């Protein structure tokens, strides 16, 4: 049975690409980043490609490649384009699939729609990535709540970075979401690092 998930973070710099690499390696899944904003010389797809070890993963092309490392709606405006939800179509594959969003749930894609609208269109369950920092409980609960209010299925949570047991326990108790795993802070992220953590995720 195919496992296909959207990877969403509670904010910026949460480690979505690192976790996406781990999940892609764990499942030997295909990978797709619908919107790449900035870093076009070495994209998130390139990063994941450099970190996985399996030879089954197919990297599907981005729907939008934007020049500036900004919110997609702002980056698109600078490039003179408008992101249209109708242009996004899930890649056709018989394999598992990891879809990595650009930014958090409410990041705008255009003047009227956000990543939340893209999630609804793609109609896949979400894996929510949380990272411990001052304010992360609030951000995690808000993210989980808006997914719940929009009837979007959530496969579970992955905690990334330094552990904070009291925060994580409260988040899991309050949201009633499953913990799929936790990934400790890594000074150097390599293929070996990703392969190690790929064995620690529980689907």
C-alpha positions in Angstrom: 0.0 0.0 0.0 1.4 3.4 -1.0 2.2 5.8 1.8 2.1 9.4 0.6 2.4 12.4 3.0 2.7 16.1 3.0 5.5 17.4 5.3 4.5 20.6 7.1 6.4 22.6 9.7 5.2 24.7 12.5 7.2 27.6 11.2 10.5 28.4 9.4 13.8 26.8 10.0 12.1 23.7 11.5 14.2 21.2 9.5 11.5 20.1 7.0 14.1 19.2 4.4 16.2 17.2 6.8 13.2 15.3 8.0 11.9 14.9 4.4 15.3 13.3 3.6 14.9 10.9 6.5 11.3 10.0 5.5 12.3 9.6 1.8 15.1 7.3 2.8 13.0 5.3 5.3 10.3 4.6 2.7 12.5 4.7 -0.4 9.8 7.2 -1.5 9.6 9.6 -4.4 10.1 13.3 -3.4 8.3 16.4 -4.6 8.7 20.1 -3.6 5.8 21.9 -5.2 7.2 25.4 -4.7 10.9 26.2 -4.5 11.5 29.8 -3.4 15.2 30.8 -3.7 18.3 28.7 -3.8 17.7 27.6 -7.4 21.4 26.7 -7.8 21.0 24.0 -5.1 17.4 23.4 -4.3 15.7 21.4 -1.6 15.3 18.5 -4.1 19.1 18.7 -4.7 19.7 18.6 -0.9 17.5 15.5 -0.4 19.1 13.9 -3.4 22.5 14.4 -1.8 21.4 12.9 1.5 19.7 9.7 0.5 21.3 6.4 -0.2 18.6 4.4 -2.0 18.4 4.1 -5.8 14.6 4.0 -6.0 13.6 7.6 -5.3 12.4 9.6 -8.2 12.6 13.4 -7.8 9.6 15.1 -9.4 10.0 18.7 -10.8 8.7 21.7 -8.9 5.6 23.3 -10.2 7.0 26.7 -9.4 10.7 27.7 -9.2 11.0 31.2 -7.8 14.2 33.3 -7.6 13.9 34.9 -4.2 14.0 33.2 -0.8 10.8 34.8 0.4 7.1 33.8 1.0 5.9 32.2 -2.2 3.4 35.0 -3.0 6.0 37.7 -2.6 8.7 35.8 -4.5 6.2 35.1 -7.3 5.3 38.7 -7.6 8.9 39.7 -8.0 9.3 37.1 -10.8 6.1 38.5 -12.4 4.1 35.3 -12.0 1.0 34.4 -10.0 0.9 31.0 -8.3 -2.3 29.2 -9.4 -3.7 26.3 -7.3 -5.0 24.7 -10.5 -1.5 24.2 -11.7 -0.6 21.8 -8.9 -1.0 18.1 -9.6 0.3 15.2 -7.6 3.1 13.3 -9.5 1.9 10.1 -11.0 3.8 7.3 -9.3 3.3 3.8 -8.0 5.8 4.5 -5.3 5.5 6.1 -1.8 5.7 9.9 -2.0 7.0 12.7 0.3 5.7 16.2 -0.5 7.6 19.1 1.2 5.8 22.4 1.6 7.5 25.7 1.3 7.0 27.3 4.7 4.3 26.8 7.3 0.6 26.0 6.9 -0.6 29.6 6.5 2.2 30.9 4.2 0.5 32.6 1.3 0.8 31.3 -2.2 -1.0 34.2 -3.8 -3.3 37.0 -2.6 -6.1 34.7 -1.6 -4.7 31.2 -0.9 -2.2 29.6 1.4 -0.4 26.3 1.9 -3.5 25.1 3.7 -5.4 25.4 0.4 -2.7 23.4 -1.4 -2.9 20.7 1.3 -6.7 20.5 0.7 -6.2 20.2 -3.1 -3.5 17.5 -2.8 -5.7 15.6 -0.4 -2.9 13.7 1.5 -2.4 13.2 5.2 0.1 15.6 6.9 3.1 14.8 9.0 3.7 17.8 11.2 7.3 18.7 12.1 7.9 20.5 15.4 11.1 21.9 16.9 11.6 22.9 20.5 12.1 26.7 21.1 10.4 29.3 23.2 7.0 29.6 21.7 7.0 26.2 19.9 4.2 24.8 22.0 1.9 27.6 20.9 3.0 27.2 17.3 2.6 23.4 17.3 -0.9 23.6 18.9 -2.1 26.2 16.5 -0.8 24.2 13.6 -2.5 21.0 14.8 -5.7 22.9 15.6 -6.0 24.5 12.1 -5.5 21.1 10.5 -8.2 19.6 12.7 -10.6 22.5 12.0 -10.2 21.9 8.3 -10.7 18.1 8.6 -7.2 17.4 7.3 -5.9 14.0 8.5 -2.6 14.1 10.4 -0.5 11.0 10.4 1.5 12.3 13.4 4.2 14.5 14.8 7.9 14.3 14.5 10.1 16.3 16.9 13.3 17.7 15.5 16.3 19.1 17.4 17.1 19.4 21.1 14.7 17.4 23.3 12.3 19.1 25.8 10.3 16.3 27.4 7.8 18.5 29.2 7.0 20.4 26.0 6.7 17.3 23.9 4.6 15.5 26.5 2.2 18.4 26.7 1.9 18.8 22.9 1.1 15.1 22.5 -1.4 15.0 25.3 -3.2 18.1 24.1 -3.3 17.3 20.4 -3.8 13.6 20.9 -1.5 13.1 17.8 0.8 10.1 17.5 4.5 10.7 17.9 6.2 9.1 14.8 9.6 9.7 16.2 12.1 12.3 17.3 15.3 13.4 15.7 18.1 14.8 17.8 20.2 17.9 16.8 23.0 16.9 14.3 26.0 19.2 13.8 26.8 17.6 10.5 24.0 16.2 8.3 25.3 13.5 5.9 24.0 10.4 4.1 25.0 8.4 7.2 23.1 10.7 9.5 20.0 10.4 7.4 20.3 6.6 7.1 20.7 6.3 10.8 17.5 8.3 11.6 15.5 6.7 8.8 15.4 3.6 11.0 14.0 5.5 14.0 10.7 6.6 12.4 7.6 4.6 13.2 4.9 4.6 10.5 
